[in-house]
Structure formats: structure tokens, C-alpha cells
Amino acid sequence: MTEGLPGGAVHELPDDLRDGLTVSPTALAAWQSITPLARNEFICWVEDAKQAKTRERRIRRTREELEEGMRRPCCWPGCKHRERNGK
């Protein structure tokens, strides 16, 4: 079931984020219900981390924020890789 987890509009879902989501059925269901643009924001936020500790913390926070019902990462200005037209 988790192999087919969708990525974002621009970014593929990295393995470590996939692993972080699969430990929580609530986060997993939320991930599948949000839009590709919203998934893209979470993925870009995780991948933008410069240090491994920061990346791990962002993966944990992604799971927690999805469990809390958030649909976009908190305090993130948005993916810089996405064009203005949303693609």
C-alpha cells in the first residue's frame, strides 16, 4: 500500500519521508487526502534541510502536523521549485 504513495506536483516522495508517514495511519490518510501542491510543499520543506538532524525533525513535524489536521507546513514560504502557474 505504501509503495504507491503519491509525491508532489514537482517533487518525488523521498524514502525517509515515506517511512516517517507510514508509522501513523492518521498521517498516512491525511497525506493521501491533500492536494499534490500541498504534498509538494511538505516534500520541499523536508528536502530543503541542510543537516540530517533538521531533516529528521522536519519529517517528524510533517507527520505531527498531518495528524493535527494541517494541510500545509507551518511557517514555510513555499516551494521555490514550482512555477507561478502551480506546476
Secondary structure as GFF3:
##gff-version 3
##sequence-region A 1 87
A	DSSP	alpha_helix	15	22	.	.	.	ID=ss1
A	DSSP	alpha_helix	25	33	.	.	.	ID=ss2
A	DSSP	alpha_helix	36	47	.	.	.	ID=ss3
A	DSSP	alpha_helix	52	67	.	.	.	ID=ss4
###
